[in-house]
Each structure stands twice: as structure tokens, then as C-alpha cells.
Amino acid sequence: MSLLRQIYDEALEPEYALARARSARPRRRGSTGAVWAVVLLLFGVAVATTWLDVRRSSPEALGARAQLVAQVGEQTRANDRLAATVDRQQAALAALQNRALAQTLEGAGLTRSVAALEQAAGLSSVSGPGLRVQLSDGPPAVTQPGGPDLARVLDQDIRQAVNGLFAAGAQAVAVNGQRVTSLTSVRSAGGAVLVDYRPLTPPYEIVAVGDPATMAARFAEGADAAGLRGLAAAYGIGFDVTSLDQVTVPAATGVTLRYARVKGEQR
């Protein structure tokens, strides 16, 4: 609609619009109708030409998107390898820290407090039974208004699944291995879904730790799952929920310490 509005607003040539604005003479009814007929004719030609250009450029646009998805997948795998290295280094550092603190009673108490805070902030991994929600793109809805985006999983669909799982009692949630915390953003840019500014590729696997039976029933009864079922029925988007005996939600990465105080100081 923005393109059509721009074409309509710019239908008149700049010189003609300027001359028309400067003219103070009233025009005859017949000449005004002729001018509007010409304008509408030009507008129709412009709209038809634009539509044909869009139709011709669709295969090129789809090819460019496929290439972009492949690049995103390659870079994501490289990031996964680097993230695994960081996780190993952080685990080794935590082990040394805990070993040093365990030398004293006060240090042992601090270790327990830090562990509880890390779990609440999503800085430690969580394992146990849970659910897996998988969302995948459906067939391109080329015959529907809006084009193939209707059959594609969007950031808002992933947010629906995540919110529904937390509302159902999930203790921890991850999307394609990315931990979701209170500071996590799920958004899109250039057709790619970003979780904490990290691009992900479909299918999207959302895992949650919690009681599978209770969480599955509450999730299925919620409005978020109902919306996803509607998308699956209308556009063929893949929506599958599976109970898991054991699942591990990794710790969040890239979390920055913002506030700290010396133990014993007043707040």
C-alpha cells in the first residue's frame, strides 16, 4: 500500500505540479475532467508496470533469500563452535572458583548463594523432563494475499510458543539452543528470526523443562497454542508438541553484570 500511495502522490510531473500551483485562473469543467482522465490513465499504467516488475523480480528475490538463509546457517554453525568453546572455558573457571570458595565456610555459603542467583538469572543450565515445541515453515502461500510470508514462521509465532510454555509452568526455555531469560529479545530483521540478535534458521525447536503432563495440558489449553494451531490449519505451518523424558536447557550467554555491591554493605 505504501508503494501505491507513493505512486499516487507522485503521479504528476514536478514541472506540471509547480505550474498548476502558480496558476490563478479557474479551469473549465471540461478541461479539468480531461486532465483527471489523463492522470488516472497514467496512474493505471504505472500500477500495472509496477505489478509486472514485482512479479518478474519474485524468483530473484526468493533466490536471494535462499542464499541469505544458507549464509546465516553457515555463520550460525561457526558461532555454535565458538559458543561451545566459551562454555568449556566458563565451566573450567567456575570449577576453579568453587574449589577456592570451598576452602572456607563463608566461601561455601557464597557458592550456594551464587548458584541460586545464577539459576534465577538463567546463567546455569537446567535439566529434567519437559516439552519440545517445533515450528517449521509451511509451503509457500503464493496464492494468498501477501505472498509466501504467510507460510513462514515469524518472530511473533516463536514468542507465542515461548510465552505459552512459561505460562504453562516451564522452569526454563531455549529456542534452537538459545536460553530465554527476562532480558531476551525475539525479533526479526531482513526475513531472519533473531534471538538475542543471533540469527536462527528453521525449523525452530523450543524446549522447556517442567512437568510434561501438567505443562502439556496447560499449554494446549492456552490462547498461544490455539493461535499456533490456527496458523497450522490456515497456512500449513508445522506445529508439533512432544513430551521428553530428559531435556537440557543451556545457560544464557552474553549476559553482562550491571549491578554489584560488596557483601555486608547496605543497599
matplotlib code that plots the C-alpha trace (Angstrom):
import matplotlib.pyplot as plt

x = [0.0, 2.9, 4.2, 0.7, 0.4, 3.8, 2.9, -0.4, 1.3, 4.0, 1.7, 2.1, 5.4, 7.1, 7.0, 3.4, 2.5, 4.5, 2.8, -0.6, 0.1, 1.2, -1.8, -4.6, -7.1, -10.1, -10.2, -13.3, -15.1, -14.4, -10.6, -10.4, -12.1, -9.7, -6.7, -8.0, -8.7, -5.0, -3.8, -5.9, -4.7, -1.0, -1.7, -3.2, -0.2, 2.2, 0.4, 0.4, 4.0, 5.0, 3.0, 4.6, 8.1, 7.3, 6.1, 9.2, 11.5, 9.9, 12.1, 15.2, 14.0, 13.4, 16.8, 18.5, 16.6, 17.7, 21.3, 21.0, 19.5, 22.4, 24.9, 23.1, 23.2, 26.9, 27.6, 25.4, 27.3, 30.6, 29.1, 27.9, 31.5, 32.8, 30.0, 30.9, 34.5, 33.3, 31.1, 34.0, 36.2, 33.4, 32.9, 36.6, 36.6, 33.6, 35.1, 38.3, 36.1, 34.1, 37.2, 38.7, 35.5, 35.0, 38.1, 36.1, 32.6, 31.8, 33.0, 30.8, 27.8, 28.6, 28.8, 25.3, 24.0, 25.7, 24.3, 20.8, 21.2, 22.7, 19.8, 17.2, 19.0, 19.4, 23.2, 23.3, 21.9, 18.8, 18.0, 14.9, 11.8, 9.9, 8.4, 9.6, 7.6, 8.8, 7.7, 8.6, 7.7, 4.8, 4.5, 4.8, 1.3, 1.8, -2.0, -2.7, -2.6, 0.9, 2.8, 5.0, 5.4, 2.1, 3.5, 6.7, 7.3, 7.7, 9.3, 5.8, 5.0, 8.1, 7.2, 3.7, 5.2, 7.7, 5.1, 2.7, 5.3, 6.2, 2.5, 2.1, 4.7, 8.1, 11.1, 13.5, 13.1, 15.5, 15.0, 17.4, 19.8, 19.5, 18.4, 15.4, 15.7, 13.9, 16.3, 16.0, 14.6, 13.0, 12.6, 13.2, 15.4, 15.6, 13.5, 15.6, 14.5, 16.8, 17.1, 19.3, 20.4, 21.6, 20.0, 18.3, 17.2, 14.1, 12.9, 12.7, 12.9, 11.7, 12.4, 11.2, 12.0, 9.0, 6.4, 5.5, 1.9, 0.9, 2.7, 1.4, -2.2, -1.9, -0.1, -2.7, -5.5, -3.8, -4.5, -0.9, -1.2, -4.7, -3.2, -0.4, -2.9, -4.9, -1.7, -1.1, -4.6, -4.7, -1.2, 0.3, 2.9, 4.4, 3.4, 4.3, 4.4, 6.3, 6.9, 10.5, 11.8, 15.0, 16.0, 18.8, 18.3, 21.7, 22.9, 22.4, 25.5, 26.5, 24.9, 26.6, 26.9, 25.2, 24.9, 27.1, 27.9, 30.4, 29.0, 27.8, 27.2, 23.7, 21.7]
y = [0.0, 2.4, 1.8, 2.6, 5.6, 6.9, 6.3, 8.2, 11.1, 11.4, 10.8, 14.4, 15.6, 18.2, 20.9, 20.4, 20.4, 23.7, 25.4, 24.3, 25.7, 29.1, 29.4, 31.5, 31.2, 29.0, 26.0, 25.0, 21.9, 20.1, 20.7, 19.6, 16.3, 15.7, 16.3, 13.9, 11.3, 11.6, 11.4, 8.3, 6.7, 7.3, 6.1, 2.8, 2.3, 2.9, 0.5, -2.2, -1.7, -1.9, -5.1, -6.7, -5.7, -7.2, -10.4, -10.7, -10.0, -12.6, -15.5, -13.4, -12.3, -15.9, -16.9, -14.1, -15.1, -18.8, -17.6, -15.4, -18.4, -20.5, -17.9, -17.5, -21.2, -21.4, -18.5, -20.0, -23.2, -21.2, -19.3, -22.6, -23.9, -20.7, -20.8, -24.4, -23.3, -20.4, -22.8, -25.1, -22.3, -20.9, -24.3, -24.7, -21.2, -22.0, -25.2, -23.3, -20.6, -23.2, -25.1, -21.9, -20.8, -24.3, -23.8, -21.7, -21.9, -18.4, -19.3, -22.4, -20.3, -17.8, -20.7, -21.8, -18.2, -17.6, -20.9, -19.9, -16.4, -17.9, -20.3, -17.5, -15.3, -18.2, -18.3, -22.0, -25.0, -26.8, -30.4, -32.6, -33.8, -31.3, -30.5, -29.8, -27.5, -27.5, -24.8, -25.1, -23.2, -24.4, -24.5, -21.0, -19.5, -17.8, -17.7, -15.8, -12.1, -11.1, -13.8, -16.6, -14.8, -16.2, -19.8, -18.7, -18.9, -15.3, -14.0, -13.4, -17.1, -18.0, -15.5, -17.1, -20.5, -19.2, -17.2, -20.2, -22.5, -20.1, -19.6, -23.4, -23.7, -24.0, -23.6, -22.8, -22.4, -22.3, -21.6, -23.5, -23.8, -20.2, -19.7, -17.4, -15.0, -11.9, -9.9, -12.0, -10.3, -12.3, -10.3, -10.4, -8.5, -9.0, -12.1, -13.8, -14.6, -13.2, -14.4, -12.0, -10.7, -14.1, -15.3, -18.7, -20.9, -23.1, -25.5, -23.8, -26.1, -24.7, -26.9, -26.3, -28.0, -28.8, -31.4, -32.8, -33.9, -30.7, -28.4, -30.1, -29.8, -26.2, -25.2, -26.9, -25.1, -21.7, -19.0, -19.1, -22.7, -22.1, -19.3, -21.6, -24.3, -21.8, -20.9, -24.6, -25.1, -22.0, -21.9, -25.3, -24.1, -27.0, -27.2, -30.2, -30.8, -33.7, -34.8, -35.5, -37.7, -35.7, -32.3, -29.8, -26.1, -24.5, -21.4, -18.0, -16.4, -12.8, -11.7, -8.6, -7.8, -4.5, -4.0, -5.3, -4.5, -5.6, -8.2, -6.6, -3.2, -1.6, -1.2]
z = [0.0, 0.7, -2.9, -4.4, -2.2, -3.4, -7.0, -6.5, -4.7, -7.4, -10.4, -11.6, -13.1, -10.8, -13.5, -14.1, -10.4, -10.0, -12.9, -11.7, -8.2, -9.7, -12.0, -10.5, -13.4, -12.9, -15.3, -17.3, -16.2, -19.4, -19.3, -15.6, -16.5, -19.3, -17.1, -14.5, -17.2, -18.3, -14.7, -13.9, -17.2, -16.2, -12.7, -14.1, -16.4, -13.5, -11.3, -14.0, -14.8, -11.1, -10.6, -13.6, -12.3, -8.9, -10.5, -12.6, -9.7, -7.4, -8.4, -8.0, -4.5, -3.5, -4.7, -2.8, 0.3, -0.1, -0.4, 2.7, 4.7, 3.6, 4.8, 8.1, 8.6, 7.9, 10.3, 12.9, 12.9, 13.3, 16.2, 17.8, 17.7, 19.3, 21.9, 22.8, 23.4, 25.6, 27.6, 28.3, 29.4, 31.7, 33.2, 34.0, 35.5, 37.6, 38.9, 40.0, 41.7, 43.6, 44.6, 46.0, 47.8, 49.3, 51.5, 54.0, 55.5, 54.3, 50.8, 50.7, 51.7, 48.9, 46.4, 47.3, 47.0, 43.7, 42.3, 43.3, 41.7, 38.5, 38.2, 38.6, 36.0, 33.5, 33.9, 34.7, 32.7, 33.8, 33.1, 33.6, 31.9, 29.7, 26.3, 22.8, 20.5, 16.9, 14.4, 10.7, 7.6, 5.5, 1.7, 0.1, 0.0, -3.4, -4.0, -0.8, -0.3, 0.9, -0.8, 0.8, 4.2, 5.3, 5.4, 7.1, 10.9, 12.2, 15.4, 16.8, 16.4, 18.4, 21.1, 21.2, 21.8, 24.4, 26.3, 26.3, 27.7, 30.5, 31.3, 31.4, 34.1, 32.3, 34.6, 31.7, 27.9, 25.0, 21.3, 19.0, 21.9, 22.9, 26.5, 27.0, 30.0, 31.2, 29.0, 25.8, 22.7, 19.9, 16.8, 13.0, 10.6, 6.8, 6.9, 9.6, 13.1, 15.8, 19.4, 21.3, 18.0, 16.9, 13.6, 13.6, 10.8, 10.6, 11.9, 15.3, 18.2, 21.5, 24.5, 28.1, 31.4, 33.6, 34.4, 30.9, 31.7, 33.5, 31.2, 28.0, 29.2, 30.3, 27.1, 24.9, 26.6, 26.3, 23.8, 22.4, 21.4, 19.9, 17.8, 16.5, 15.7, 13.7, 11.7, 11.0, 9.8, 7.6, 6.1, 6.7, 9.2, 11.1, 14.8, 16.8, 20.6, 22.1, 25.7, 26.6, 29.5, 29.7, 28.2, 28.9, 28.6, 28.3, 30.3, 28.8, 27.1, 26.7, 30.0, 31.4, 35.1, 35.6, 39.4, 42.2, 45.9, 48.5, 50.8, 54.0, 52.6, 53.0, 49.8]

ax = plt.figure().add_subplot(projection="3d")
ax.plot(x, y, z, "-o")
ax.set_aspect("equal")
plt.show()
